[in-house]
Structure formats: C-alpha cells, structure tokens
Amino acid sequence: MIVQNIEVTTLPNGIRVVSETVPYVQSVSVGLWVGVGSRDESEPVRGITHFIEHMLFKGTPTRSARTIAEEIESRGGMLNAFTDKEYTCYYAKALSEHVEIVMDVLSDMLIHSLLDPEEIAREKNVVLEEIKRYKDQPEDTVHDIFAQTLWKNHPLGRPIIGTSRTVSSLTREHIQEYMQTHYTPDKIVVSVAGNVTHAEVVELANRFLGGITGPPYRRRARKPQPSGNSKTVRRRTEQVHFCLGGQGFGQKEDDRWVLTIIDSVLGGNMSSRLFQEIREKRGLAYAIGSYAVSYSEGGIFAVHGGTSPQTFSQVLDLTMKELENIRQNNLTEDEVTKSKTQVRGALVLSLENMSSRMMRMGRSMIHFGRVIPLEDILQKINAVTHDDIARVANQVFDSSNLTLAAIGPLERDAV
C-alpha cells in the first residue's frame, strides 16, 4: 500500500488547490498550473501561450526580472516554467520554510506582470532566436513535423513554439486579451508537494490568488483523426532523423496503459527490442527509441531515431518488421512481466522526488479534475493481458494508418 496524504480544496473564486504533505523531507515544490496550451491558440497568434510563459518572468510593479529570480535562487531554490499543448506550468522548488515567498513570487508573476512593450519587443528577439535554434536541431524538429503530418487539421498537431511570422506580430493587446480569456480561476490549479500542511497551502493560495476573477472558458473538444500521410524534409544533414507511428490513446482511455507496456518492450529503454536490434546488434544508430503521449482527446505513439542516409531504409525496414512482429506474435510472457515491473517501478520511484509528485497532481487535476490514486494506475497496469496487447498493437501498428516524418538528405519520394 502506497500512502499518499493528498487533499484538494476549491477556493471561493474557483481556483483548485491540491497538496500532498510529506513530513520527512525539508523541501517543497510549488506549481501554478493553467489549463491553456498551444492547442487553444487561433492561427494569427500561434506561439502566444509559450510567449506569455516567457513574459511572466520579466517583472512586476514590485519586482524586476532579476529580483524575481533572486527571490528564489538566493534561498537555494529554483524557478522555471514550461508550456505544453494543453497546459502551462510555473513552478519553483525551495526549502519548506520558504513556501510563503515562493507562493508570493509565483502569484505576483501570474497576476501582476507588467508586460512592458520594450520587454515584449526584446523577448520577441529571444523567442525568434529560440525558433532558429530549434530549426537547427532536426532531431527535435522531426517530432513536430510528425505531429503536424499525423494531425494535419487539428490544433494538437501544431508546434508549441509558433512561427517567426506569428511571434513577430504579437502585441501587448494580444497578450492581455489572451490572458483575460484563458488565465481564469476555473483553469488554474495550485499544486504543492513537500513538508507543508494543506491548511497552510490553502491559506497562502487564497491570500495571493483569491482575488482573481473571470468567466469560465470552454475548450472545443474534438478528437484528432490520423491523416495516414507522410512527409520528407530535405536538408543537408549528416543523418536522417525520423519518426514513424500513428494514433495512440487519450488520457481517459485505459488502452493508454496497454500501449505503455508495448512501448516499454519495443523502444522505451536500453533493453528494448529496437535498441538491442538496431543499435547493439547491428550498430546502425546511436539514438533509437519510442514514446507514447496522451492528450485529452487522443494520443501519439512514435518510434524515433537517427541514422546515416545509406542505412535509413534498413533501419526503417527493421522497425516496420518489429511492429509487424508484435502485431502477429504479441509479446512474450517474460517481456510483459518485466515491462509491468519496470513501469510500476518508475511510477513508484518518481514519488522520491517532490517535483514529480507536484507535477503528477497538477496534470491529473488539469485532465481529470481530481488526483487519480497511484494504486488505481498500478491496478490498470497489472490488469493488462496478452489479448489487450494484441488488440492495441493491431490497431496502432496497422501499416495503412502509420505516418512517417523524416528530415535529411533524401529524395522527395523516399517515404
């Protein structure tokens, strides 16, 4: 039995506060989550969610950008943020005795950011450089090309970072309007894990965030549909970087746990089939692996890697053969047992880290409106059968539904 002292309270204005008290540590991890991501952007302002994440570090009426960082870092803590396709998170980790200042700083950033026009202009240049850097890294870019190709007409297929054109056109008015629409109490979750009581967290959240108001925002729910298309981007690189995969499962579909087991065996680690066959046995690639990602209405499964242009076809054939092998012959009993043990172990070991606990609770509240007990997840993993694996593999690995994205010195008809 895994004991988790998790409590949830909804403030009068609708902000949800979730905390896990861990009395045997001396730290606290605090996250302010907002249920808005790149999927919520209209075409003219693509990249605005990520840009706002940058801007909230640029100063408030009482704190400069440097002071915001120093308030946390001078106490031995750390401060950061990230933007995803369905949520944004501003977070910090510090000694538990500094939880009040952490909440103060994060809340000040969220509510009182100046959004100074000069800072906006300066930060545009920063993000434009980030976009250039991103384009120079095909091993990263290929994942976005894959998602765009797989989900051609769905906002989940868009890159989080936006484009040079849309970022350049952002204005202070765009940012204010977007935040007024999306940074509303119903979308905000305060997630805290560490040596702190729930009552203390609720009091701090109410003190610093209780004044936020705004009407609820309803995201348009629409399940993404796979295109079955493929795409090659010709570029003078030393390797061909590729993603091969298709439609996975959403956050609320239990088959996502079946796919997690398959992913672990296929390419999720160094003992996986693809790693052993393509890298260890044949030496055809340095990087080869797979991943499964779940969003509200759908998910992605992909095999990814990088190899020389001369060996790309061979690596692709080996990958396709392994996918078909699992479709036709399932996984072995030993593979399923080891995979379940590994997935369970990774989940439980993550509880050693307060930031991981905070992030698990935050994501769960965003997707489900409650924290899914770890015991429930472990039971779903344990319940995966060979019949489940055969059914899911037959669906996900159907060659007629697969999408391939590749970047490298290839001919246009290479995929």
C-alpha positions in Angstrom: 0.0 0.0 0.0 1.3 3.4 -1.0 0.3 6.1 1.5 -0.3 9.5 -0.1 -1.6 12.3 2.1 -3.3 14.3 -0.7 -6.0 16.9 -0.1 -8.0 19.1 -2.5 -9.8 22.4 -1.8 -11.6 24.7 -4.2 -11.3 28.4 -3.3 -14.3 30.7 -3.4 -13.3 32.1 -6.8 -12.9 28.6 -8.3 -9.2 28.0 -8.2 -8.4 24.4 -7.2 -5.7 23.8 -4.6 -4.1 20.3 -4.3 -1.4 19.4 -1.9 0.5 16.3 -0.6 2.1 16.5 2.8 5.4 14.7 3.0 6.7 15.3 6.5 10.0 13.5 6.2 11.5 16.0 3.6 12.8 19.5 4.1 11.7 20.9 0.7 8.5 22.0 -1.1 7.7 22.0 -4.7 5.0 24.5 -5.9 3.4 24.7 -9.3 0.8 27.2 -10.6 -0.9 25.3 -13.5 -3.1 27.0 -16.1 -5.2 24.8 -18.4 -4.2 26.6 -21.5 -1.8 25.4 -24.2 -0.8 25.8 -27.8 -4.0 23.9 -28.9 -6.1 26.9 -27.7 -4.4 29.4 -30.0 -6.0 30.9 -33.1 -3.9 31.0 -36.3 -2.8 34.6 -36.1 -1.3 34.3 -32.6 0.3 30.9 -32.8 3.1 30.7 -30.2 1.4 33.2 -27.8 1.0 30.7 -24.9 4.7 30.0 -24.9 5.5 33.7 -25.4 3.4 34.6 -22.3 5.3 32.0 -20.3 8.5 34.0 -21.2 6.9 37.3 -20.4 5.7 36.5 -16.9 9.4 36.4 -15.8 10.0 39.9 -17.0 8.9 41.9 -14.0 6.0 43.2 -11.9 5.4 46.6 -10.2 7.3 45.4 -7.1 9.9 43.0 -8.7 12.2 43.3 -11.6 13.1 40.3 -13.7 16.3 39.9 -11.7 14.5 40.2 -8.4 12.1 37.5 -9.4 14.9 35.1 -9.9 16.9 36.2 -6.9 14.0 35.9 -4.5 14.0 32.1 -5.1 17.6 31.4 -6.1 19.2 33.4 -3.2 17.4 30.9 -0.9 18.9 27.9 -2.6 15.7 27.2 -4.7 15.0 27.1 -8.4 12.3 28.7 -10.6 11.2 27.7 -14.0 8.2 27.2 -16.3 7.1 25.2 -19.3 4.4 25.3 -22.0 2.6 22.2 -23.3 -0.1 21.7 -25.8 -2.9 21.6 -23.2 -1.4 23.5 -20.1 1.2 25.8 -18.9 3.1 25.5 -15.5 5.1 28.0 -13.5 6.9 26.2 -10.7 9.6 26.5 -8.0 11.3 24.3 -5.5 12.7 25.5 -2.2 13.1 24.7 1.4 9.7 24.3 3.0 10.4 27.2 5.3 10.3 29.4 2.2 6.9 28.3 0.9 5.3 31.7 1.5 7.9 33.6 -0.5 7.6 31.0 -3.3 3.8 31.4 -3.5 4.2 35.2 -3.3 6.7 35.3 -6.3 4.7 32.9 -8.5 1.4 34.6 -7.8 3.0 38.0 -8.4 4.2 36.8 -11.8 0.9 35.3 -12.7 -1.3 38.3 -11.7 0.8 41.5 -11.9 3.3 41.1 -14.8 3.9 44.4 -16.4 4.0 43.2 -20.0 6.2 46.2 -20.8 6.2 46.9 -24.5 10.0 47.3 -24.5 10.3 43.9 -22.8 7.9 42.4 -25.3 10.0 43.7 -28.2 13.2 42.4 -26.6 11.7 39.0 -25.8 10.4 38.6 -29.3 14.0 38.6 -30.4 14.8 35.9 -27.8 12.0 33.7 -28.9 12.9 34.2 -32.6 16.4 33.1 -31.8 14.8 30.1 -29.9 12.9 29.2 -33.1 16.1 29.4 -35.2 17.9 27.2 -32.7 15.0 24.8 -32.8 15.1 24.6 -36.6 18.8 23.9 -36.4 18.1 20.7 -34.4 16.4 18.2 -36.8 16.4 15.6 -34.0 13.9 17.9 -32.2 12.1 19.4 -35.3 11.1 16.0 -36.7 8.8 15.3 -33.8 6.7 18.4 -34.6 6.7 17.6 -38.3 5.4 14.2 -37.4 2.6 15.6 -35.2 1.7 18.2 -37.9 1.6 15.5 -40.6 -0.3 12.9 -38.4 -2.9 15.5 -37.2 -2.9 17.9 -40.2 -6.1 19.7 -39.3 -6.1 19.5 -35.5 -4.6 22.1 -33.1 -2.8 19.4 -31.2 -0.6 19.0 -34.3 0.8 22.5 -34.1 4.2 23.2 -32.7 4.2 24.9 -29.3 6.8 27.5 -30.2 4.8 29.1 -33.0 6.3 30.6 -36.1 8.6 33.6 -36.8 5.7 35.4 -38.5 3.1 34.9 -35.8 5.5 35.6 -32.9 6.8 38.8 -34.6 3.2 40.1 -34.9 2.2 39.6 -31.2 1.2 42.8 -29.4 0.6 43.7 -25.7 -3.1 43.8 -26.6 -3.0 40.2 -27.9 -1.4 39.1 -24.7 -3.8 40.9 -22.4 -6.8 39.6 -24.3 -5.5 36.0 -24.4 -4.8 36.0 -20.6 -8.2 37.5 -19.8 -9.8 34.7 -21.8 -7.7 31.8 -20.6 -6.0 32.7 -17.3 -9.3 32.4 -15.4 -9.9 30.8 -12.0 -11.6 27.7 -13.4 -8.4 26.9 -15.3 -5.9 27.5 -12.5 -4.6 24.7 -10.2 -2.2 25.2 -7.3 -0.2 22.0 -6.8 2.1 21.7 -3.9 4.1 18.7 -2.5 6.5 18.6 0.4 6.8 19.4 4.1 3.8 21.7 4.3 0.2 21.3 5.6 -2.8 21.6 3.3 -4.3 24.3 5.5 -1.1 26.4 5.0 -1.2 25.9 1.3 -4.9 26.9 1.1 -4.3 30.0 3.2 -1.5 31.1 1.0 -3.3 30.4 -2.2 -6.4 32.3 -1.0 -4.2 35.2 0.1 -2.3 35.6 -3.1 -4.7 34.3 -5.7 -8.1 34.7 -4.2 -8.8 38.0 -6.0 -8.6 36.5 -9.5 -11.9 36.7 -11.4 -13.1 35.9 -14.8 -15.7 33.9 -16.7 -15.1 30.2 -17.4 -13.6 29.2 -20.7 -14.8 26.1 -22.5 -12.3 24.5 -24.8 -13.7 23.0 -28.0 -13.4 19.2 -27.7 -12.6 17.5 -30.9 -10.9 14.1 -31.3 -7.9 14.3 -33.7 -8.0 12.0 -36.7 -4.9 10.5 -38.2 -4.1 11.5 -41.8 -2.1 8.5 -42.8 0.2 10.8 -44.7 4.0 11.0 -44.6 6.4 13.8 -45.2 10.1 14.2 -46.1 12.0 17.5 -45.4 15.2 17.6 -47.5 18.1 19.1 -45.6 21.9 18.8 -45.7 22.4 16.8 -42.5 24.8 14.0 -41.7 21.9 11.8 -40.5 18.3 11.1 -41.4 16.1 11.9 -38.4 12.8 10.2 -38.4 9.5 9.5 -36.6 7.3 6.6 -37.5 4.0 6.0 -35.8 0.3 6.8 -35.5 -2.7 7.4 -33.4 -2.4 6.5 -29.7 -4.9 7.0 -26.9 -6.2 9.9 -24.8 -5.8 10.5 -21.1 -9.2 8.9 -20.3 -8.7 5.8 -22.4 -7.5 2.7 -20.4 -5.8 1.4 -23.5 -3.1 4.0 -22.9 -1.7 1.7 -20.2 -1.6 -1.2 -22.7 0.3 0.9 -25.1 2.7 1.9 -22.3 3.6 -1.8 -21.8 4.2 -2.2 -25.5 6.2 1.0 -25.7 8.5 -0.3 -22.9 9.2 -3.5 -24.7 9.5 -2.0 -28.1 11.7 1.0 -27.6 11.3 2.6 -24.2 14.7 1.7 -22.8 18.2 0.2 -23.4 16.9 -3.4 -23.1 14.1 -2.8 -25.6 13.8 -4.7 -28.8 14.6 -1.8 -31.1 17.6 -0.6 -29.1 19.1 -4.1 -28.9 18.4 -5.0 -32.6 19.3 -1.7 -34.3 22.0 -0.3 -32.0 23.6 -3.1 -30.1 23.4 -5.9 -32.6 23.8 -4.1 -35.9 25.3 -0.7 -34.9 23.1 1.2 -37.3 22.1 4.1 -35.0 23.2 5.9 -31.9 19.7 7.0 -31.0 16.6 4.7 -31.4 13.6 4.5 -29.2 9.8 5.0 -28.9 7.3 7.0 -26.9 3.6 7.3 -26.2 2.0 10.7 -25.4 -1.6 11.2 -24.3 -3.7 14.3 -24.6 -7.4 14.9 -23.6 -8.9 13.6 -26.8 -6.2 11.5 -28.4 -2.6 10.4 -28.3 0.5 9.7 -30.3 2.8 6.7 -30.5 6.1 7.0 -32.4 9.3 5.3 -33.0 12.1 7.8 -33.5 15.8 7.7 -34.3 18.7 9.0 -36.4 20.9 7.1 -38.9 23.0 7.6 -41.9 21.2 8.2 -45.3 22.8 4.9 -46.5 21.3 2.9 -43.7 17.9 4.7 -43.3 16.0 2.2 -45.5 17.4 -0.7 -43.5 16.6 0.9 -40.1 13.1 1.7 -41.4 12.6 -1.9 -42.6 13.8 -3.3 -39.3 11.4 -1.0 -37.4 8.5 -2.0 -39.6 9.3 -5.7 -39.1 9.3 -5.3 -35.4 6.0 -3.5 -35.4 4.5 -6.3 -37.5 6.2 -8.9 -35.4 4.3 -7.6 -32.3 1.1 -7.5 -34.3 1.4 -11.1 -35.4 3.1 -12.7 -32.4 2.3 -10.5 -29.4 4.9 -10.0 -26.6 6.4 -12.9 -24.7 5.2 -13.6 -21.1 8.6 -12.7 -19.8 8.5 -9.3 -21.7 5.1 -8.4 -20.3 6.2 -9.3 -16.8 9.4 -7.3 -17.0 7.6 -4.4 -18.6 4.9 -4.2 -15.9 7.6 -4.3 -13.2 9.6 -1.5 -14.9 6.6 0.8 -15.4 5.4 0.2 -11.9 8.9 0.8 -10.6 9.3 4.1 -12.5 6.0 5.4 -11.2 6.8 4.5 -7.6 10.4 5.8 -7.8 9.0 9.1 -9.0 7.5 9.6 -5.6 11.0 10.1 -4.2 11.0 13.5 -5.9 8.8 16.3 -4.7 8.7 18.0 -8.1 7.5 14.7 -9.7 4.7 14.5 -7.1 3.7 18.1 -7.7 3.6 17.6 -11.4 1.7 14.3 -11.2 -1.0 16.0 -9.1 -1.1 19.1 -11.4 -1.5 17.1 -14.6 -4.1 14.9 -13.0 -6.2 17.9 -11.8 -6.0 19.5 -15.3 -7.1 16.4 -17.1 -9.5 14.7 -14.6 -10.4 17.4 -12.1 -9.1 15.1 -9.4 -5.9 13.2 -8.5 -6.0 9.6 -9.8 -4.7 7.4 -6.9 -1.5 5.7 -7.8 -3.0 2.4 -6.7 -5.6 2.7 -9.4 -2.9 3.2 -12.1 -0.9 0.3 -10.8 -4.0 -1.9 -10.9 -4.7 -0.9 -14.6 -1.1 -1.8 -15.5 -1.3 -5.1 -13.7 -4.6 -5.9 -15.5 -3.1 -5.7 -19.0 -3.4 -9.0 -20.8 -2.0 -10.5 -23.9 -5.4 -10.1 -25.6 -5.2 -6.4 -24.8 -1.8 -6.2 -26.3 -2.9 -8.0 -29.5 -5.9 -5.7 -29.9 -4.0 -2.5 -29.3 -1.0 -3.5 -31.4 -3.3 -4.5 -34.3 -4.9 -1.1 -34.1 -1.9 1.2 -33.6 0.6 -0.6 -35.8 -1.7 -1.1 -38.8 0.7 -0.1 -41.6 -2.1 1.6 -43.5 -2.5 4.1 -40.7 1.1 4.9 -40.0 2.7 8.2 -40.6 6.4 8.7 -41.3 8.2 12.1 -41.0 11.9 12.3 -41.9 14.5 15.1 -42.2 17.7 14.6 -44.1 19.5 14.4 -47.5 16.7 12.2 -49.0 15.0 12.1 -52.3 11.4 13.5 -52.3 9.9 10.1 -52.9 11.9 8.4 -50.1 8.8 8.0 -47.9 
